[in-house]
Amino acid sequence: MAIAEGQRPRDGEGSMPPLIVSWLLIVTVCGALLFRRRCPVAVGWFTALATGAYYVLSTVDGPLVLVPIVALYAIAAQGRMQAAIAVAAAMVIGVGVGALMARSDVTGTAVFMLTGWLAGWLAGWLAGWLAGWLAGRRRGPRQCAAQPGGVRGGGGAAAGD
């Protein structure tokens, strides 16, 4: 990720402190992904907010915005859709505020693209969830209850069945 950012401490542009802060943000945001399975919501919020701080402080664009999106997948994979939607909405609002700032390079196109991507991601996740739910309804409650994690999330069939 840092290589794709294109920043080098030797660049003559800008002073060293903002450049060092930018590099520290890159390292911590990418490093936070190591914890995405243990505490996905905290990682999602941290990566979204720290990535926003990076884009405010840095003069170089790059693919760091992909890190919060990976964190969103981790949140959704654990079934925490409300949290994933909240983080995604905060990302869209943050990019929208960035587009309204007079000295910002963010444009309305960026807001539109991010919103479209996140809406597509949400629609895809909901379609997968709905397909699984419909498949469970077709099998019937008795068959689903006999499987681990059945309809009500239990641990399988009850004793004596």
N, C-alpha and C positions, 0 to 999 in steps of 0.2 A: 504494500500500500504506500509506504513512504517513497519508494522509488517512483511510483506513478505520480506522486505529488509534484515531483520535479524541483523541489527546493533543496538547495545545498547551503550549508552554513557559509560558504565562501562567496555567495552571490553578493554583488555590490549593492543590491537594492535593499533599502530599509536598514534599520538598526538591528543589532543582535538580539536584544531582549524579546521583541515580538516574534522573531524567528525561532528562538529557543522555546518560547511558550507554544508556538505552532507545532514544533516537533514533539514536545511533551504531550500535547493534546492528541496527536496522531498515535503515539505509542500507547497512551492510556486508553484511548477509544478502541483501538484494535485489541489491546490486552484484555479489555473488559469482556470480550467475546468468549474468553476461556471460562467465564462464570455463567454463561447464558443458560445452561441446563439447571444449575443449582438455584439461581435466583433470576429468572428471566425478566420479570417486570422491572426490577431495580436496574438490571443491565440495559433494558430497553430505554428507560427514562434517562439513565446516565449517558448512553451513547447518543441519544437524540439531542440532549442539551449540550453535551460537550462538542458534538459535531457542529451545532449551531454556533457555539463560541468560536470554534476554529474558523468557520466561514466569516465571522465578524472580524476576527483578528488577522487573518491571513490574507495576503494579496494573491495567492495562488489557488486556483480551482483544482479540484481533483476528485477522485472516486471515493473519498471518505464517506460520502452520503450513503454508500452501499452498506456500511457497517450497521447503522440503525435498522436498515431494512432486514438484514440477517437477524438482528435481535427481534424484530417483529415476527419473523417466522418462528423463532424459538418460543415466543410468548404464545402464539396461536397453536403451535404444536402441543403445548401443554393444556390447551383448552381454555385459555384465559382471554377470550375474545373481547370482553369489555375493556380490559387493560390494553390490548393491542389496538383497538379502535381509538382509545384515548391518546396513546402515543402517536399514532398515525395522524390524528386530528391536530395534535400539538405541532407535529412536523409541518403540516400544511399551513397552519396559522403562522408558524415561524417563518416559513418561506414567503408567505404573503406579506408579512411585516417587512421582511427584507426587500421585497419588490417595491414597497411603498417608500422606503428610505431613499432620499435624494441622491446620496453618494454611493448607492449600492449598484453592483453589477447584476443583481438578480432582476429578472424581468417577469412580466406576467406569463410569458411562455413557460418559465420554470415552474411557476405555481400550477399552471394547467397540466404540465407533464407529470409532476409529482402527484397531483390529485388524481389524474387518470390512472397512473400506475397503481396507486394505493387502492383506488376503487376497484380496479381489475383484480388485484390481489385478494381483496375482501370478497368479491363476487366468486372467485375461484374457490376460496376456502369454504364459503357458504354452500356452493354447489356440491363440493365433496362431502360436507357434513350432511346435507340433505339426502344425498345418494345413500350414505351409510345408514341414516335414520330410516329411509324408506325400505332399504334391504332388511333392516331389523324388524320393521313392521310386517313385512311379507313372511318372515320366518315364523312369526308368532311369538308370544311372550314365553311360552313353555320352552321352546328351543333356545331362545336367547338367554333365559335364566340358567340353562344348563352349561352355557359357555362362560369362561372366565371373564369377569367384568360385565356380565349380562346387561339387560336393559336398565336396571337401576344402579349399575356400577358395583354390584356386590362381588364377592369373590368366587362365584360359581354356584352350583346347586346347594340348596340347604341340606343339612344332615337329615337322613330319613327319607329323602326323595327317591 
